[in-house]
Amino acid sequence: MTYAGPVSADAPGTRTGGVPYTPSGFEWPRCRECAGPMQFLAQVILSDVEADGVGLLSIFMCQNDPGLCDEWDATAGGNRAFTFGADAVHVATSPGDGIALLEETCAVSFEEFDAEDYLEAPERWHKRTDRPAREVLGQVGGRPAWLQNDETPLCGGCAQPMTFVVQLEEGHDHQTSMNFGGGGCGYGFRCGSCGTAAFLWQR
């Protein structure tokens, strides 16, 4: 995933920032610890991950009191991830309080890159393209490149390990980027059988 420039907040497709596409009746998630609205980070169109994918993965994280709401943990209540189906055609309305949106909405391009480990890819891509390594925004599919130990979450419905969907970098510009502790990565997962999703980050 590479930075493809700024786009409108309601642009379709895989992107970081903006406002999410959701089914009707969606309620913006709130942090279980501080009760403030979560910040919308990204949506990933599942057909960008697998050929027969339908719907999207949507990721939120609390940024009202960074570091105080355990937003790095998949189950502590400081973040949420959702899988939505083909009915996710409504642009959600941002709540009027808290820190709910990123400062920039970024389009994403996809490039196949031959590397043994995703963590090698940004620097190798920079050398090949002469574009800043920070313009690598992450990867979809494949295997997560953990910065610490493997923390693949278990589905709360079937108790099986979830399927990896996306690894997110903080962003191309530190002034408008996501906050994964400064140099960290976020990890999004889903359970196709149960329709559940999870998110966590490591640094």
Summary of the structure (lengths in Angstrom):
residues: 203
radius of gyration: 15.8
end to end distance: 19.4
largest distance: 46.2
contacts: 635
relative contact order: 0.22
helix: 9%
strand: 31%
